[in-house]
Amino acid sequence: MLLNTKYRTDEPEIMDDFALEGEILREALDKIAKINQLLGGNKLTLLGVKKLIAKSPKTTEITIVDVGCGNGDMLRTLADYGIQHNLKFNLIGVDANNFTVNHAIDLSKKYPNIAYRCEDIFDKPFKELKYDIILCTLTLHHFKEDEIIKIMTTFYENASLGVVINDLHRSAVAYRLFQSLCFVFQLNAMSREDGLVSILRGFKKEELLRFSKKLNFSNYKIQWKWAFRYQWIISKI
């Protein structure tokens, strides 16, 4: 069957329901984190952070917020990196699903510098949150274009160093490869369905360029990375 990826789909994902909870969700969160790690997704986001903190003194505490943090895997990766390199990280995970946040808290008990907040990023508390760096890994595609403009405006205004976006490249090849991954990793029905929809909600490079121009970003870089990801770094340095 011919797959048309010219335009982003408006089809919702099961995970868009912030009231969702239970073992199926927990399994999906953990499988997504595992796949993201194996395919280099965490490494890609970490590289973005390293670029933004390259000129910061090691004695300076860096506050990093991860939006759509899921089970907190990315924050624990950052915490481990900070320990290994004697860096002072204050890490905050934000997710709109209370069950997801509680699962992340359970998995992060050994990390005193990680905190979590259950918030809708369109609400006032989040809009007033300040940070040095904000991360958005496999989350931006959940939003429509007008929402993305609002979100990125808030991210840019409230970050002192910059923004790191790591999201999906909308591609027929990526779609077919994910279908194979579903079999290899024995993903449950929710993970399979949401994963395929996520790819169809992903981005083309020209769309990210258009967002950057519309938002008047002057210092940014968009690069295609394996596995069918775009790394979009917006620097304020």
N, CA, C and O of each residue as an XYZ file, in Angstrom:
948
protein
N       0.846     -1.198      0.000
C       0.000      0.000      0.000
C       0.884      1.253      0.000
O       1.820      1.362      0.792
N       0.580      2.182     -0.886
C       1.337      3.426     -0.987
C       1.020      4.317      0.213
O      -0.143      4.544      0.546
N       2.069      4.814      0.850
C       1.911      5.638      2.047
C       2.263      7.083      1.715
O       3.385      7.371      1.298
N       1.312      7.987      1.897
C       1.528      9.401      1.598
C       1.959     10.140      2.861
O       1.185     10.244      3.812
N       3.183     10.650      2.877
C       3.685     11.371      4.049
C       3.903     12.861      3.756
O       4.653     13.535      4.462
N       3.254     13.357      2.728
C       3.454     14.760      2.339
C       3.011     15.719      3.447
O       3.673     16.720      3.721
N       1.881     15.395      4.077
C       1.342     16.272      5.118
C       1.269     15.538      6.453
O       1.120     14.316      6.490
N       1.376     16.284      7.543
C       1.229     15.723      8.874
C      -0.211     15.283      9.098
O      -1.149     15.968      8.690
N      -0.380     14.136      9.749
C      -1.725     13.678     10.056
C      -2.262     14.370     11.310
O      -1.492     14.772     12.183
N      -3.573     14.504     11.393
C      -4.230     15.046     12.591
C      -4.781     13.938     13.478
O      -5.444     14.200     14.481
N      -4.497     12.696     13.093
C      -5.031     11.564     13.856
C      -4.451     11.563     15.267
O      -3.237     11.686     15.427
N      -5.288     11.427     16.292
C      -4.790     11.450     17.678
C      -4.110     10.146     18.061
O      -4.288      9.119     17.405
N      -3.328     10.203     19.134
C      -2.707      9.015     19.703
C      -3.416      8.651     20.999
O      -3.997      9.509     21.662
N      -3.364      7.385     21.349
C      -4.002      6.928     22.586
C      -3.400      7.654     23.783
O      -4.109      7.997     24.729
N      -2.087      7.886     23.736
C      -1.389      8.543     24.848
C      -1.763     10.014     25.016
O      -1.394     10.633     26.014
N      -2.479     10.572     24.067
C      -2.917     11.961     24.193
C      -3.953     12.123     25.294
O      -4.245     13.244     25.711
N      -4.508     11.018     25.767
C      -5.456     11.037     26.876
C      -4.679     11.118     28.187
O      -4.086     10.130     28.623
N      -4.680     12.300     28.820
C      -3.877     12.512     30.023
C      -4.409     11.741     31.230
O      -3.721     11.642     32.246
N      -5.617     11.196     31.136
C      -6.186     10.417     32.236
C      -5.814      8.938     32.136
O      -6.163      8.145     33.011
N      -5.117      8.575     31.082
C      -4.746      7.180     30.853
C      -3.838      6.683     31.970
O      -2.958      7.413     32.428
N      -4.049      5.430     32.417
C      -3.205      4.856     33.453
C      -3.253      3.331     33.358
O      -4.008      2.773     32.563
N      -2.439      2.665     34.178
C      -2.473      1.212     34.224
C      -1.225      0.547     33.658
O      -0.309      1.212     33.175
N      -1.210     -0.777     33.728
C      -0.048     -1.562     33.350
C       0.295     -1.444     31.866
O       1.469     -1.466     31.495
N      -0.735     -1.318     31.014
C      -0.479     -1.193     29.578
C       0.296      0.091     29.287
O       1.215      0.096     28.469
N      -0.083      1.185     29.966
C       0.638      2.444     29.796
C       2.054      2.324     30.335
O       3.004      2.773     29.696
N       2.199      1.717     31.513
C       3.528      1.555     32.105
C       4.458      0.772     31.168
O       5.616      1.140     30.971
N       3.929     -0.301     30.604
C       4.716     -1.109     29.677
C       5.097     -0.312     28.438
O       6.227     -0.397     27.957
N       4.145      0.465     27.925
C       4.406      1.281     26.737
C       5.492      2.318     27.017
O       6.386      2.508     26.192
N       5.429      2.985     28.157
C       6.419      4.002     28.518
C       7.817      3.396     28.597
O       8.786      3.978     28.109
N       7.908      2.228     29.213
C       9.209      1.591     29.391
C       9.768      1.056     28.068
O      10.973      1.127     27.828
N       8.899      0.525     27.220
C       9.342      0.029     25.910
C       9.794      1.187     25.023
O      10.806      1.084     24.331
N       9.047      2.281     25.045
C       9.416      3.460     24.254
C      10.792      3.972     24.688
O      11.635      4.302     23.854
N      11.005      4.033     26.010
C      12.290      4.495     26.534
C      13.421      3.561     26.091
O      14.501      4.018     25.719
N      13.165      2.258     26.135
C      14.185      1.286     25.755
C      14.543      1.407     24.278
O      15.718      1.397     23.913
N      13.517      1.522     23.430
C      13.754      1.648     21.987
C      14.487      2.949     21.683
O      15.413      2.972     20.871
N      14.071      4.030     22.337
C      14.712      5.330     22.120
C      16.188      5.274     22.498
O      17.035      5.865     21.826
N      16.485      4.564     23.573
C      17.865      4.434     24.012
C      18.681      3.597     23.023
O      19.798      3.967     22.662
N      18.120      2.475     22.592
C      18.822      1.585     21.673
C      19.073      2.231     20.311
O      20.084      1.954     19.666
N      18.151      3.094     19.874
C      18.286      3.734     18.567
C      19.060      5.055     18.629
O      19.166      5.771     17.633
N      19.594      5.362     19.801
C      20.436      6.543     19.924
C      19.712      7.834     20.225
O      20.305      8.908     20.133
N      18.437      7.753     20.586
C      17.669      8.962     20.850
C      18.170      9.744     22.051
O      18.272     10.970     21.995
N      18.486      9.042     23.147
C      19.006      9.716     24.337
C      20.352     10.372     24.045
O      20.624     11.486     24.494
N      21.185      9.671     23.292
C      22.498     10.209     22.927
C      22.358     11.496     22.114
O      23.141     12.432     22.277
N      21.357     11.530     21.241
C      21.130     12.700     20.398
C      20.743     13.916     21.235
O      21.242     15.018     21.008
N      19.851     13.710     22.203
C      19.457     14.805     23.079
C      20.625     15.242     23.957
O      20.835     16.436     24.167
N      21.381     14.281     24.465
C      22.544     14.598     25.300
C      23.572     15.420     24.528
O      24.159     16.350     25.081
N      23.793     15.089     23.265
C      24.721     15.867     22.438
C      24.270     17.317     22.324
O      25.092     18.232     22.340
N      22.954     17.522     22.209
C      22.417     18.880     22.143
C      22.696     19.647     23.429
O      23.072     20.819     23.392
N      22.510     18.981     24.568
C      22.785     19.609     25.863
C      24.265     19.960     25.980
O      24.615     21.049     26.434
N      25.127     19.041     25.572
C      26.573     19.268     25.655
C      26.994     20.489     24.844
O      27.881     21.233     25.263
N      26.369     20.702     23.694
C      26.689     21.866     22.872
C      26.297     23.165     23.578
O      27.024     24.157     23.519
N      25.148     23.149     24.242
C      24.662     24.371     24.891
C      25.418     24.708     26.178
O      25.481     25.875     26.565
N      25.995     23.694     26.850
C      26.702     23.962     28.105
C      28.218     24.021     27.920
O      28.956     24.155     28.896
N      28.678     23.922     26.692
C      30.116     23.825     26.416
C      30.920     24.975     27.028
O      32.053     24.775     27.466
N      30.342     26.170     27.058
C      31.067     27.337     27.565
C      30.692     27.695     29.001
O      31.175     28.693     29.536
N      29.837     26.893     29.627
C      29.424     27.171     31.006
C      30.439     26.593     31.988
O      30.873     25.454     31.812
N      30.831     27.350     33.024
C      31.759     26.827     34.037
C      31.158     25.605     34.734
O      29.947     25.538     34.945
N      31.992     24.660     35.081
C      31.504     23.446     35.742
C      30.908     23.731     37.110
O      30.128     22.933     37.631
N      31.269     24.856     37.688
C      30.764     25.203     39.012
C      29.345     25.781     38.951
O      28.685     25.913     39.982
N      28.880     26.123     37.758
C      27.550     26.713     37.600
C      26.480     25.622     37.575
O      26.602     24.635     36.848
N      25.439     25.809     38.370
C      24.329     24.856     38.343
C      23.471     25.119     37.109
O      23.068     26.253     36.850
N      23.202     24.070     36.360
C      22.400     24.169     35.137
C      21.041     23.516     35.373
O      20.960     22.333     35.702
N      19.985     24.288     35.203
C      18.634     23.750     35.331
C      18.142     23.307     33.957
O      18.095     24.097     33.014
N      17.777     22.036     33.863
C      17.307     21.457     32.600
C      15.915     20.889     32.801
O      15.688     20.095     33.714
N      14.988     21.295     31.951
C      13.612     20.804     32.007
C      13.360     19.891     30.814
O      13.720     20.217     29.683
N      12.740     18.748     31.078
C      12.390     17.797     30.018
C      10.868     17.736     29.910
O      10.192     17.242     30.813
N      10.341     18.240     28.802
C       8.893     18.273     28.586
C       8.424     16.977     27.931
O       9.028     16.502     26.969
N       7.338     16.409     28.462
C       6.884     15.108     27.978
C       7.893     14.054     28.386
O       8.335     13.248     27.567
N       8.256     14.068     29.673
C       9.407     13.290     30.157
C       9.174     11.781     30.185
O      10.132     11.022     30.335
N       7.929     11.327     30.045
C       7.672      9.895     30.066
C       8.128      9.265     31.369
O       7.819      9.782     32.443
N       8.857      8.158     31.300
C       9.277      7.479     32.535
C      10.552      8.070     33.131
O      11.118      7.507     34.068
N      11.005      9.200     32.592
C      12.164      9.900     33.149
C      13.511      9.386     32.683
O      14.544      9.764     33.236
N      13.516      8.537     31.684
C      14.756      7.910     31.218
C      15.800      8.936     30.788
O      16.981      8.783     31.099
N      15.378      9.981     30.077
C      16.317     10.991     29.600
C      16.933     11.761     30.766
O      18.118     12.092     30.736
N      16.142     12.043     31.775
C      16.652     12.779     32.932
C      17.656     11.938     33.715
O      18.652     12.463     34.214
N      17.402     10.650     33.821
C      18.362      9.782     34.515
C      19.659      9.666     33.714
O      20.742      9.572     34.293
N      19.549      9.673     32.391
C      20.747      9.678     31.543
C      21.568     10.949     31.792
O      22.793     10.897     31.894
N      20.881     12.077     31.888
C      21.559     13.351     32.158
C      22.177     13.360     33.552
O      23.294     13.841     33.739
N      21.452     12.831     34.519
C      21.970     12.788     35.888
C      23.248     11.955     35.949
O      24.218     12.349     36.596
N      23.248     10.812     35.280
C      24.437      9.956     35.247
C      25.607     10.667     34.558
O      26.751     10.582     35.005
N      25.301     11.364     33.471
C      26.341     12.109     32.757
C      26.917     13.214     33.662
O      28.128     13.432     33.696
N      26.049     13.888     34.376
C      26.495     14.941     35.278
C      27.413     14.414     36.367
O      28.419     15.043     36.694
N      27.070     13.256     36.931
C      27.899     12.639     37.966
C      29.272     12.261     37.401
O      30.302     12.490     38.036
N      29.268     11.681     36.206
C      30.523     11.241     35.578
C      31.462     12.396     35.261
O      32.682     12.232     35.264
N      30.878     13.587     34.984
C      31.710     14.713     34.557
C      31.711     15.860     35.570
O      32.083     16.989     35.248
N      31.291     15.554     36.790
C      31.320     16.533     37.878
C      30.578     17.826     37.530
O      31.072     18.929     37.762
N      29.375     17.654     36.964
C      28.542     18.794     36.590
C      27.376     18.935     37.559
O      26.869     17.949     38.093
N      26.962     20.179     37.773
C      25.838     20.438     38.676
C      24.554     20.604     37.856
O      24.312     21.658     37.268
N      23.751     19.566     37.827
C      22.490     19.599     37.089
C      21.309     19.614     38.059
O      21.247     18.815     38.993
N      20.388     20.523     37.825
C      19.091     20.525     38.498
C      18.083     20.108     37.434
O      17.824     20.866     36.499
N      17.512     18.916     37.563
C      16.717     18.312     36.499
C      15.237     18.240     36.871
O      14.870     17.803     37.961
N      14.401     18.683     35.932
C      12.959     18.724     36.173
C      12.226     18.060     35.010
O      12.401     18.446     33.854
N      11.415     17.073     35.321
C      10.587     16.424     34.311
C       9.167     16.940     34.384
O       8.601     17.079     35.468
N       8.592     17.226     33.225
C       7.210     17.727     33.160
C       6.395     16.805     32.262
O       6.794     16.502     31.137
N       5.257     16.366     32.767
C       4.344     15.552     31.974
C       2.925     15.838     32.449
O       2.700     16.120     33.626
N       1.975     15.764     31.528
C       0.588     16.094     31.863
C      -0.185     14.902     32.411
O      -1.326     15.054     32.847
N       0.423     13.719     32.395
C      -0.247     12.517     32.876
C       0.264     12.172     34.275
O       1.451     11.894     34.449
N      -0.612     12.187     35.259
C      -0.213     11.965     36.647
C       0.342     10.559     36.873
O       1.285     10.386     37.644
N      -0.229      9.561     36.216
C       0.257      8.188     36.338
C       1.692      8.094     35.811
O       2.546      7.455     36.424
N       1.945      8.735     34.673
C       3.286      8.744     34.083
C       4.286      9.405     35.025
O       5.388      8.893     35.221
N       3.911     10.531     35.604
C       4.795     11.244     36.529
C       5.122     10.373     37.746
O       6.275     10.315     38.173
N       4.128      9.708     38.298
C       4.369      8.852     39.465
C       5.271      7.673     39.113
O       6.096      7.262     39.929
N       5.126      7.131     37.922
C       6.004      6.042     37.476
C       7.442      6.549     37.354
O       8.381      5.864     37.760
N       7.612      7.752     36.792
C       8.943      8.349     36.665
C       9.571      8.596     38.038
O      10.768      8.376     38.226
N       8.767      9.050     38.988
C       9.252      9.284     40.350
C       9.763      7.977     40.962
O      10.823      7.951     41.587
N       9.005      6.899     40.780
C       9.397      5.590     41.320
C      10.736      5.127     40.752
O      11.556      4.550     41.466
N      10.951      5.388     39.450
C      12.183      4.939     38.794
C      13.375      5.840     39.090
O      14.514      5.480     38.791
N      13.121      7.008     39.676
C      14.192      8.004     39.855
C      14.534      8.252     41.325
O      15.141      9.272     41.654
N      14.157      7.343     42.197
C      14.354      7.546     43.635
C      15.808      7.706     44.041
O      16.106      8.329     45.059
N      16.713      7.147     43.250
C      18.138      7.223     43.581
C      18.785      8.521     43.103
O      19.986      8.723     43.284
N      17.992      9.395     42.495
C      18.530     10.628     41.919
C      17.945     11.854     42.631
O      16.861     12.315     42.272
N      18.648     12.381     43.627
C      18.123     13.519     44.396
C      18.004     14.819     43.600
O      17.295     15.733     44.019
N      18.681     14.912     42.473
C      18.628     16.153     41.687
C      17.571     16.106     40.583
O      17.536     16.983     39.719
N      16.698     15.071     40.610
C      15.601     14.998     39.644
C      14.270     15.212     40.366
O      13.975     14.543     41.356
N      13.472     16.152     39.857
C      12.128     16.397     40.382
C      11.136     16.337     39.228
O      11.502     16.523     38.067
N       9.887     16.077     39.561
C       8.856     15.958     38.523
C       7.659     16.850     38.839
O       7.317     17.092     39.996
N       7.038     17.327     37.761
C       5.842     18.163     37.881
C       4.781     17.655     36.913
O       5.050     17.450     35.730
N       3.576     17.457     37.432
C       2.456     17.076     36.570
C       1.747     18.358     36.162
O       0.998     18.941     36.947
N       1.988     18.795     34.926
C       1.456     20.076     34.453
C       1.122     20.025     32.973
O       1.742     19.292     32.203
N       0.150     20.804     32.597
C      -0.153     21.058     31.189
C       0.713     22.245     30.770
O       0.677     23.294     31.414
N       1.476     22.093     29.714
C       2.417     23.157     29.339
C       1.730     24.420     28.825
O       2.388     25.438     28.607
N       0.421     24.363     28.630
C      -0.306     25.565     28.222
C      -0.850     26.339     29.427
O      -1.425     27.416     29.272
N      -0.664     25.784     30.621
C      -1.175     26.435     31.827
C      -0.142     27.386     32.427
O       1.049     27.294     32.129
N      -0.606     28.285     33.261
C       0.224     29.354     33.826
C       1.454     28.872     34.596
O       2.535     29.427     34.401
N       1.335     27.853     35.470
C       2.530     27.422     36.230
C       3.712     27.064     35.345
O       4.851     27.421     35.650
N       3.446     26.357     34.247
C       4.550     26.005     33.358
C       5.078     27.232     32.629
O       6.289     27.381     32.462
N       4.186     28.106     32.195
C       4.618     29.295     31.464
C       5.502     30.208     32.310
O       6.259     31.019     31.777
N       5.399     30.068     33.636
C       6.202     30.901     34.527
C       7.499     30.218     34.970
O       8.311     30.815     35.676
N       7.685     28.970     34.553
C       8.879     28.205     34.920
C      10.098     28.690     34.130
O      10.045     28.814     32.906
N      11.191     28.962     34.841
C      12.431     29.409     34.206
C      13.469     28.291     34.262
O      13.460     27.476     35.185
N      14.367     28.252     33.270
C      15.354     27.192     33.183
C      16.491     27.658     32.293
O      16.388     28.685     31.624
N      17.567     26.904     32.290
C      18.682     27.202     31.394
C      18.470     26.529     30.041
O      18.643     27.142     28.988
N      18.090     25.252     30.099
C      17.868     24.476     28.874
C      16.546     23.731     28.982
O      16.208     23.211     30.046
N      15.809     23.680     27.901
C      14.589     22.884     27.875
C      14.692     21.854     26.755
O      15.125     22.157     25.643
N      14.287     20.640     27.077
C      14.333     19.526     26.142
C      12.923     19.100     25.761
O      11.996     19.164     26.568
N      12.786     18.670     24.534
C      11.501     18.153     24.074
C      11.809     16.983     23.142
O      12.051     17.168     21.950
N      11.794     15.771     23.709
C      12.169     14.572     22.967
C      10.938     13.747     22.623
O      10.239     13.261     23.512
N      10.677     13.593     21.334
C       9.535     12.813     20.840
C       8.213     13.286     21.433
O       7.328     12.481     21.722
N       8.090     14.592     21.612
C       6.871     15.164     22.200
C       6.263     16.244     21.319
O       5.040     16.380     21.272
N       7.087     17.013     20.620
C       6.572     18.147     19.852
C       5.576     17.710     18.785
O       4.650     18.452     18.457
N       5.761     16.512     18.244
C       4.873     16.052     17.163
C       3.433     15.826     17.631
O       2.532     15.675     16.806
N       3.214     15.801     18.932
C       1.861     15.611     19.461
C       0.980     16.842     19.242
O      -0.233     16.785     19.443
N       1.600     17.968     18.825
C       0.865     19.222     18.747
C       0.676     19.704     17.312
O       1.444     19.359     16.415
N      -0.357     20.502     17.123
C      -0.640     21.100     15.822
C       0.240     22.337     15.643
O       0.856     22.816     16.595
N       0.289     22.847     14.413
C       1.243     23.912     14.092
C       1.046     25.164     14.943
O       2.027     25.732     15.422
N      -0.178     25.604     15.142
C      -0.393     26.815     15.944
C       0.026     26.588     17.396
O       0.513     27.507     18.054
N      -0.164     25.361     17.895
C       0.264     25.037     19.252
C       1.787     24.994     19.344
O       2.363     25.427     20.341
N       2.428     24.481     18.319
C       3.887     24.410     18.300
C       4.497     25.806     18.369
O       5.489     26.021     19.065
N       3.907     26.746     17.652
C       4.404     28.138     17.692
C       4.298     28.697     19.108
O       5.224     29.355     19.582
N       3.188     28.445     19.781
C       3.010     28.925     21.163
C       4.001     28.256     22.107
O       4.617     28.911     22.947
N       4.145     26.942     21.955
C       5.051     26.185     22.814
C       6.486     26.652     22.649
O       7.181     26.903     23.633
N       6.929     26.769     21.405
C       8.303     27.159     21.146
C       8.582     28.589     21.584
O       9.704     28.914     21.974
N       7.571     29.439     21.523
C       7.716     30.818     22.015
C       7.997     30.811     23.509
O       8.889     31.515     23.981
N       7.233     30.013     24.254
C       7.440     29.897     25.699
C       8.804     29.293     26.001
O       9.531     29.797     26.858
N       9.155     28.222     25.307
C      10.453     27.580     25.517
C      11.590     28.596     25.361
O      12.473     28.700     26.212
N      11.544     29.329     24.267
C      12.633     30.254     23.937
C      12.703     31.421     24.924
O      13.789     31.832     25.332
N      11.555     31.942     25.296
C      11.522     33.086     26.215
C      12.040     32.717     27.606
O      12.677     33.538     28.265
N      11.773     31.491     28.056
C      12.088     31.112     29.435
C      13.421     30.388     29.603
O      13.832     30.101     30.727
N      14.097     30.093     28.495
C      15.404     29.425     28.561
C      16.528     30.454     28.482
O      16.468     31.379     27.672
N      17.545     30.299     29.315
C      18.670     31.236     29.270
C      19.755     30.784     28.286
O      20.468     31.614     27.724
N      19.879     29.462     28.079
C      20.898     28.947     27.166
C      20.326     28.456     25.838
O      20.893     28.720     24.778
N      19.209     27.748     25.897
C      18.648     27.291     24.633
C      17.660     26.144     24.750
O      17.268     25.736     25.843
N      17.273     25.639     23.589
C      16.233     24.620     23.452
C      16.791     23.467     22.616
O      17.470     23.690     21.614
N      16.498     22.234     23.036
C      16.905     21.051     22.269
C      15.655     20.237     21.926
O      14.976     19.713     22.809
N      15.371     20.144     20.639
C      14.248     19.340     20.153
C      14.795     18.101     19.463
O      15.706     18.189     18.640
N      14.242     16.962     19.798
C      14.615     15.692     19.168
C      13.296     15.031     18.772
O      12.557     14.549     19.630
N      13.002     15.008     17.472
C      11.708     14.460     17.073
C      11.785     13.724     15.750
O      12.822     13.699     15.087
N      10.671     13.130     15.386
C      10.631     12.173     14.285
C      10.613     12.811     12.897
O       9.993     13.850     12.670
N      11.308     12.157     11.991
C      11.255     12.506     10.575
C      10.097     11.727      9.959
O      10.073     10.496      9.997
N       9.152     12.449      9.400
C       7.982     11.822      8.762
C       8.407     11.211      7.442
O       8.731     11.926      6.493
N       8.406      9.879      7.380
C       8.958      9.188      6.228
C       8.306      7.825      6.072
O       8.041      7.139      7.059
N       8.051      7.440      4.843
C       7.482      6.119      4.578
C       8.450      5.021      4.986
O       8.031      3.967      5.464
N       9.747      5.263      4.799
C      10.751      4.279      5.186
C      10.746      4.085      6.706
O      10.793      2.956      7.195
N      10.690      5.194      7.445
C      10.633      5.115      8.905
C       9.394      4.345      9.360
O       9.458      3.555     10.302
N       8.282      4.575      8.693
C       7.023      3.910      9.020
C       7.167      2.393      8.857
O       6.765      1.631      9.736
N       7.735      1.965      7.739
C       7.898      0.533      7.481
C       8.918     -0.095      8.439
O       8.739     -1.232      8.875
N       9.965      0.628      8.760
C      10.956      0.106      9.704
C      10.356     -0.068     11.091
O      10.665     -1.025     11.801
N       9.490      0.877     11.467
C       8.867      0.762     12.790
C       7.931     -0.443     12.839
O       7.818     -1.100     13.874
N       7.268     -0.730     11.738
C       6.421     -1.921     11.693
C       7.247     -3.173     11.996
O       6.771     -4.088     12.667
N       8.467     -3.208     11.508
C       9.359     -4.340     11.796
C       9.785     -4.347     13.262
O       9.862     -5.404     13.889
N      10.065     -3.145     13.810
C      10.458     -3.047     15.213
C       9.352     -3.539     16.141
O       9.626     -4.124     17.189
N       8.112     -3.298     15.752
C       6.975     -3.743     16.559
C       7.035     -5.248     16.780
O       6.740     -5.746     17.866
N       7.420     -5.955     15.735
C       7.526     -7.413     15.815
C       8.728     -7.825     16.667
O       8.622     -8.712     17.514
N       9.862     -7.177     16.438
C      11.098     -7.531     17.150
C      10.958     -7.297     18.654
O      11.380     -8.131     19.455
N      10.364     -6.160     19.038
C      10.253     -5.802     20.453
C       8.934     -6.252     21.078
O       8.682     -6.008     22.258
N       8.093     -6.911     20.275
C       6.808     -7.410     20.761
C       6.009     -6.313     21.478
O       5.551     -6.491     22.607
N       5.856     -5.181     20.794
C       5.146     -4.055     21.373
C       3.671     -4.361     21.509
O       3.086     -5.060     20.681
N       3.068     -3.821     22.577
C       1.633     -4.023     22.746
C       0.866     -3.173     21.732
O       1.448     -2.333     21.046
N      -0.445     -3.401     21.647
C      -1.270     -2.751     20.616
C      -1.199     -1.235     20.697
O      -1.133     -0.561     19.669
N      -1.213     -0.688     21.916
C      -1.164      0.762     22.078
C       0.150      1.329     21.556
O       0.163      2.347     20.864
N       1.249      0.671     21.888
C       2.564      1.141     21.438
C       2.677      1.068     19.923
O       3.230      1.969     19.291
N       2.152     -0.008     19.341
C       2.200     -0.152     17.874
C       1.399      0.952     17.194
O       1.894      1.624     16.289
N       0.172      1.132     17.633
C      -0.703      2.119     16.991
C      -0.174      3.530     17.176
O      -0.117      4.305     16.220
N       0.211      3.868     18.395
C       0.710      5.218     18.671
C       2.027      5.484     17.948
O       2.263      6.591     17.465
N       2.878      4.471     17.877
C       4.163      4.651     17.206
C       4.015      4.978     15.738
O       4.710      5.847     15.213
N       3.110      4.282     15.077
C       2.883      4.523     13.651
C       2.245      5.890     13.417
O       2.599      6.596     12.474
N       1.304      6.254     14.280
C       0.679      7.578     14.160
C       1.712      8.668     14.435
O       1.714      9.709     13.778
N       2.595      8.425     15.413
C       3.643      9.402     15.744
C       4.501      9.735     14.534
O       4.818     10.899     14.291
N       4.874      8.710     13.776
C       5.694      8.937     12.581
C       4.950      9.798     11.572
O       5.538     10.674     10.939
N       3.656      9.544     11.427
C       2.848     10.338     10.491
C       2.564     11.740     11.013
O       2.123     12.606     10.258
N       2.812     11.969     12.296
C       2.686     13.313     12.882
C       4.046     14.003     12.971
O       4.148     15.143     13.424
N       5.086     13.296     12.534
C       6.438     13.843     12.581
C       6.638     14.972     11.589
O       5.669     15.539     11.083
N       7.889     15.301     11.309
C       8.199     16.515     10.557
C       9.087     16.262      9.340
O       9.833     15.285      9.273
N       8.978     17.173      8.394
C       9.952     17.313      7.312
C      10.861     18.487      7.694
O      10.450     19.375      8.441
N      12.080     18.489      7.185
C      13.028     19.539      7.561
C      12.503     20.925      7.206
O      12.696     21.881      7.957
N      11.834     21.029      6.049
C      11.337     22.345      5.637
C      10.298     22.904      6.604
O      10.148     24.120      6.725
N       9.585     22.021      7.289
C       8.600     22.478      8.276
C       9.292     23.075      9.497
O       8.860     24.102     10.021
N      10.362     22.431      9.948
C      11.117     22.960     11.084
C      11.813     24.277     10.718
O      11.929     25.176     11.550
N      12.265     24.380      9.485
C      12.847     25.641      9.011
C      11.805     26.746      8.996
O      12.089     27.886      9.363
N      10.604     26.403      8.571
C       9.520     27.387      8.532
C       9.163     27.860      9.945
O       8.938     29.050     10.165
N       9.113     26.933     10.892
C       8.853     27.315     12.282
C       9.940     28.272     12.774
O       9.643     29.276     13.421
N      11.194     27.958     12.466
C      12.317     28.779     12.932
C      12.229     30.200     12.400
O      12.493     31.161     13.122
N      11.858     30.326     11.138
C      11.732     31.653     10.534
C      10.545     32.408     11.107
O      10.625     33.611     11.356
N       9.458     31.706     11.313
C       8.257     32.340     11.863
C       8.497     32.828     13.287
O       7.935     33.841     13.704
N       9.323     32.113     14.025
C       9.636     32.461     15.407
C      10.825     33.412     15.528
O      11.210     33.808     16.628
N      11.402     33.772     14.379
C      12.533     34.715     14.336
C      13.759     34.213     15.103
O      14.474     35.004     15.718
N      13.999     32.909     15.067
C      15.210     32.375     15.680
C      16.411     32.771     14.819
O      16.388     32.620     13.597
N      17.442     33.272     15.461
C      18.621     33.723     14.714
C      19.785     32.741     14.783
O      20.654     32.732     13.912
N      19.793     31.910     15.833
C      20.913     30.986     16.033
C      20.368     29.576     16.278
O      20.094     29.189     17.414
N      20.222     28.834     15.210
C      19.667     27.488     15.340
C      20.289     26.555     14.300
O      20.866     26.993     13.305
N      20.152     25.264     14.564
C      20.679     24.268     13.636
C      19.744     23.064     13.601
O      19.324     22.566     14.645
N      19.424     22.604     12.403
C      18.550     21.447     12.217
C      19.330     20.384     11.449
O      19.794     20.629     10.336
N      19.470     19.213     12.045
C      20.218     18.135     11.412
C      19.429     16.828     11.440
O      18.780     16.500     12.433
N      19.496     16.089     10.335
C      18.909     14.755     10.299
C      19.861     13.784     10.963
O      21.066     13.811     10.712
N      19.321     12.928     11.808
C      20.134     11.941     12.508
C      19.439     10.587     12.454
O      18.219     10.506     12.312
N      20.227      9.533     12.570
C      19.669      8.200     12.732
C      19.044      8.109     14.124
O      19.624      8.686     15.044
N      17.921      7.439     14.360
C      17.147      6.720     13.376
C      15.921      7.552     12.982
O      14.924      7.602     13.702
N      16.025      8.196     11.830
C      14.962      9.036     11.287
C      14.484     10.066     12.312
O      13.304     10.145     12.654
N      15.453     10.849     12.783
C      15.178     11.920     13.747
C      15.695     13.244     13.207
O      16.570     13.286     12.342
N      15.139     14.308     13.732
C      15.710     15.631     13.519
C      16.149     16.178     14.868
O      15.397     16.161     15.842
N      17.371     16.658     14.899
C      17.896     17.379     16.068
C      17.813     18.863     15.732
O      18.445     19.331     14.785
N      17.040     19.588     16.503
C      16.803     21.019     16.288
C      17.282     21.738     17.533
O      16.631     21.684     18.577
N      18.402     22.403     17.429
C      18.995     23.115     18.567
C      18.856     24.610     18.341
O      19.312     25.142     17.328
N      18.226     25.279     19.288
C      18.086     26.736     19.247
C      18.920     27.304     20.390
O      18.630     27.060     21.561
N      19.942     28.053     20.048
C      20.858     28.583     21.070
C      20.587     30.061     21.344
O      20.274     30.825     20.431
N      20.709     30.448     22.599
C      20.585     31.860     22.993
C      21.920     32.399     23.476
O      22.002     33.508     24.005
N      22.960     31.607     23.288
C      24.281     32.004     23.779
C      24.925     33.025     22.843
O      26.043     33.475     23.095
